Amino acid sequence: MQPGQMAYDRGITVFSPDGRLFQVEYAREAVKRGTTTIGLKFKDGVVLIVDKRISSRLMEPKSIEKIFQIDEYIGCATSGLVADARILVDQARQAAQVHKVTYDENIGVESLVKRICDYKQNYTQYGGVRPFGTALLMAGVDDYGFHLFETDPSGALVSYKAGSIGSGRAAVMELFEKEYQEGMKFEDALQLGLRALAAATEEKLLPQNVEVGVVRSGQPFRRLEEKELDKHLKKME
């Protein structure tokens, strides 16, 4: 970084002359260094796939959680700083429960995502704080259909048919551009997502190293068990 940029680098509330907030850009870099996270829409739902990145055989794989259930029909996957993600997950769960108690109905997926993005945006506008160093892929089903949203550390949100965040994003999106099709069956979407994850990590996928969550119309959000995931990995091979 050039010496003249140092003052803008240190303050979250100060724009650089070319209109940049460096701390927000650094938060995006933290996401890019995170584990590869994938989301795909299929015919009647959304599937989330995450690489747990087990760095040592001494680690307990079950202790690493990258996919979280927000509400009965909403879940999310994270890349970046997992500790930051837990704070956002707690905020999302609280917002979902308050809405349910107040209106006696499940919160809309887009409405919840916008609330989380508003919360993230607050941390880019006031001094004495830093942006959240995490991005979320949020998947859910509501009265308007099924949805997949990507949230950015800046508080921006984008809806995707198939998307990815984390270190392997480029490789995953390249494969999706070539092979993703709307209206895919669940099995086909999961196989495509697993192949994309394998291409991004360049390693053999093991059931204990991968986490998969799925939500379908009329069915609550759930995580796939290791035995179930193992069957899908063997099919991919």
C-alpha positions as CSV (number, residue, x, y, z in Angstrom):
1,M,0.0,0.0,0.0
2,Q,1.2,3.5,-0.8
3,P,2.0,5.8,2.1
4,G,-0.7,8.2,1.1
5,Q,-3.3,5.5,1.6
6,M,-2.5,4.7,5.2
7,A,-4.9,7.1,6.7
8,Y,-7.8,5.7,4.7
9,D,-6.6,2.2,5.6
10,R,-7.0,2.8,9.4
11,G,-10.5,4.3,9.4
12,I,-13.7,2.4,8.6
13,T,-15.7,5.6,8.2
14,V,-13.2,7.3,5.8
15,F,-13.4,7.0,2.1
16,S,-10.2,7.0,0.1
17,P,-10.1,9.6,-2.8
18,D,-11.1,6.9,-5.3
19,G,-14.2,6.0,-3.2
20,R,-12.9,2.9,-1.5
21,L,-13.4,1.6,2.1
22,F,-10.2,-0.4,2.6
23,Q,-11.5,-2.2,5.8
24,V,-14.5,-3.6,3.9
25,E,-12.2,-4.8,1.1
26,Y,-10.0,-6.5,3.7
27,A,-13.1,-8.2,5.1
28,R,-13.8,-9.5,1.6
29,E,-10.2,-10.9,1.5
30,A,-10.9,-12.8,4.7
31,V,-13.9,-14.4,2.9
32,K,-11.7,-15.3,-0.1
33,R,-9.3,-17.1,2.3
34,G,-12.1,-19.1,3.8
35,T,-13.3,-22.6,2.9
36,T,-15.1,-23.2,-0.3
37,T,-18.9,-23.0,0.1
38,I,-21.4,-23.9,-2.5
39,G,-25.2,-23.4,-3.0
40,L,-27.4,-24.7,-5.8
41,K,-31.1,-24.5,-6.6
42,F,-32.7,-27.7,-7.9
43,K,-36.2,-28.5,-9.0
44,D,-38.0,-28.1,-5.7
45,G,-35.3,-26.8,-3.2
46,V,-31.8,-25.7,-2.5
47,V,-28.7,-27.6,-1.4
48,L,-25.7,-26.2,0.5
49,I,-22.3,-27.8,0.4
50,V,-19.2,-26.9,2.5
51,D,-15.6,-28.1,2.7
52,K,-14.8,-28.3,6.4
53,R,-11.0,-28.2,5.7
54,I,-9.8,-30.7,8.3
55,S,-6.1,-29.7,8.8
56,S,-5.2,-32.4,11.2
57,R,-6.2,-36.0,11.9
58,L,-6.4,-35.1,15.6
59,M,-9.3,-32.8,15.0
60,E,-12.8,-34.0,15.7
61,P,-14.7,-33.3,12.4
62,K,-18.1,-33.1,14.1
63,S,-16.8,-30.1,16.1
64,I,-16.4,-28.0,13.0
65,E,-19.8,-26.5,12.0
66,K,-20.1,-24.5,8.8
67,I,-23.8,-25.0,8.1
68,F,-26.4,-23.6,10.5
69,Q,-30.1,-24.0,10.8
70,I,-31.8,-20.6,11.2
71,D,-35.5,-21.5,11.2
72,E,-37.6,-24.5,10.3
73,Y,-37.3,-23.8,6.6
74,I,-34.1,-21.6,6.4
75,G,-30.4,-22.5,6.7
76,C,-27.1,-20.9,5.9
77,A,-23.5,-21.8,5.1
78,T,-20.5,-19.6,5.9
79,S,-17.1,-18.9,4.6
80,G,-14.5,-16.7,6.4
81,L,-14.3,-16.1,10.1
82,V,-16.7,-18.7,11.7
83,A,-16.8,-16.7,15.0
84,D,-18.2,-13.7,13.1
85,A,-20.7,-16.0,11.3
86,R,-22.0,-17.3,14.7
87,I,-23.0,-13.7,15.7
88,L,-24.9,-13.3,12.5
89,V,-26.5,-16.6,12.9
90,D,-27.7,-15.7,16.4
91,Q,-29.1,-12.4,15.0
92,A,-30.9,-14.3,12.2
93,R,-32.4,-16.8,14.6
94,Q,-33.6,-14.1,16.9
95,A,-35.2,-12.1,14.1
96,A,-36.9,-15.3,12.8
97,Q,-38.3,-16.2,16.2
98,V,-39.5,-12.6,16.9
99,H,-41.3,-12.5,13.6
100,K,-42.9,-15.9,14.3
101,V,-44.1,-14.9,17.8
102,T,-45.4,-11.6,16.5
103,Y,-47.2,-12.6,13.3
104,D,-47.7,-16.4,13.9
105,E,-46.0,-17.3,10.6
106,N,-42.5,-18.0,9.3
107,I,-40.4,-15.1,8.2
108,G,-39.8,-14.6,4.5
109,V,-36.4,-15.6,3.3
110,E,-35.6,-12.3,1.5
111,S,-36.9,-10.3,4.4
112,L,-34.6,-12.2,6.8
113,V,-31.6,-11.8,4.5
114,K,-32.2,-8.1,4.2
115,R,-32.3,-7.7,8.0
116,I,-28.9,-9.5,8.4
117,C,-27.4,-7.4,5.6
118,D,-28.7,-4.2,7.4
119,Y,-27.0,-5.5,10.5
120,K,-23.7,-6.1,8.6
121,Q,-23.9,-2.7,6.9
122,N,-24.1,-0.9,10.3
123,Y,-20.5,-2.3,11.0
124,T,-19.2,-0.4,7.9
125,Q,-20.6,3.0,8.9
126,Y,-19.6,3.7,12.5
127,G,-16.2,4.2,14.1
128,G,-14.8,1.8,16.7
129,V,-16.0,-1.3,15.0
130,R,-14.8,-3.5,12.1
131,P,-16.8,-5.2,9.3
132,F,-17.8,-8.9,9.7
133,G,-15.1,-11.0,8.0
134,T,-17.6,-13.5,6.8
135,A,-20.0,-14.1,3.9
136,L,-23.2,-16.2,4.1
137,L,-25.0,-18.3,1.6
138,M,-28.6,-18.4,2.9
139,A,-31.1,-20.9,1.5
140,G,-34.7,-21.3,2.4
141,V,-38.3,-22.0,1.3
142,D,-41.3,-19.7,1.8
143,D,-44.7,-18.9,0.2
144,Y,-42.9,-17.3,-2.7
145,G,-40.8,-20.3,-3.6
146,F,-37.2,-21.4,-2.8
147,H,-34.3,-18.9,-2.6
148,L,-30.5,-18.8,-2.5
149,F,-28.9,-15.5,-1.4
150,E,-25.3,-14.5,-1.0
151,T,-24.5,-11.8,1.6
152,D,-21.3,-9.7,1.4
153,P,-19.3,-8.1,4.3
154,S,-20.4,-4.7,3.0
155,G,-24.1,-5.6,3.6
156,A,-24.9,-6.2,-0.1
157,L,-27.0,-9.2,-1.1
158,V,-27.4,-11.1,-4.4
159,S,-29.8,-13.9,-5.3
160,Y,-28.3,-16.8,-7.2
161,K,-29.4,-19.9,-9.1
162,A,-26.0,-21.4,-8.2
163,G,-23.3,-19.7,-6.4
164,S,-20.1,-20.0,-4.3
165,I,-18.0,-18.2,-1.8
166,G,-14.5,-18.8,-0.4
167,S,-11.1,-19.7,-1.7
168,G,-12.4,-22.0,-4.5
169,R,-15.1,-19.7,-5.9
170,A,-13.4,-19.2,-9.3
171,A,-13.1,-22.9,-10.1
172,V,-16.7,-23.6,-8.8
173,M,-18.3,-20.8,-10.8
174,E,-16.4,-21.9,-14.0
175,L,-17.9,-25.4,-13.7
176,F,-21.4,-24.0,-12.9
177,E,-21.3,-21.7,-16.0
178,K,-20.7,-24.7,-18.2
179,E,-22.9,-27.4,-16.6
180,Y,-25.6,-25.9,-14.3
181,Q,-29.2,-26.2,-15.6
182,E,-32.4,-24.9,-14.1
183,G,-34.9,-27.5,-12.9
184,M,-32.2,-30.2,-12.1
185,K,-33.2,-33.1,-9.8
186,F,-31.8,-33.1,-6.3
187,E,-29.4,-36.0,-7.1
188,D,-28.0,-34.2,-10.2
189,A,-27.6,-30.9,-8.3
190,L,-25.8,-32.6,-5.4
191,Q,-23.5,-34.5,-7.8
192,L,-22.7,-31.3,-9.7
193,G,-22.0,-29.5,-6.4
194,L,-19.7,-32.3,-5.1
195,R,-17.8,-32.4,-8.4
196,A,-17.3,-28.6,-8.2
197,L,-16.1,-28.8,-4.6
198,A,-13.6,-31.6,-5.6
199,A,-12.4,-29.4,-8.5
200,A,-11.9,-26.4,-6.1
201,T,-10.1,-28.3,-3.3
202,E,-8.2,-30.7,-5.7
203,E,-8.5,-33.4,-3.0
204,K,-10.6,-36.5,-2.6
205,L,-13.8,-35.8,-0.8
206,L,-14.5,-37.7,2.4
207,P,-17.8,-37.8,4.2
208,Q,-16.3,-36.5,7.4
209,N,-14.7,-33.5,5.6
210,V,-17.9,-32.3,3.8
211,E,-21.1,-30.9,5.2
212,V,-24.3,-30.8,3.2
213,G,-27.6,-29.1,4.1
214,V,-30.8,-29.2,2.0
215,V,-34.2,-27.6,2.2
216,R,-37.1,-28.6,-0.1
217,S,-40.7,-27.3,-0.6
218,G,-42.8,-28.7,2.2
219,Q,-39.8,-30.2,4.1
220,P,-37.8,-28.6,6.8
221,F,-34.1,-27.8,6.5
222,R,-31.8,-30.7,7.4
223,R,-28.2,-31.8,7.2
224,L,-27.2,-35.0,5.5
225,E,-25.8,-37.7,7.7
226,E,-22.4,-39.1,7.0
227,K,-23.7,-42.5,5.8
228,E,-26.1,-40.7,3.4
229,L,-23.4,-38.4,2.2
230,D,-21.0,-41.4,1.7
231,K,-23.4,-42.9,-0.8
232,H,-23.5,-39.8,-2.9
233,L,-19.7,-39.5,-2.8
234,K,-19.3,-43.1,-4.0
235,K,-21.8,-42.3,-6.9
236,M,-19.6,-39.4,-7.9
237,E,-16.5,-41.6,-8.1
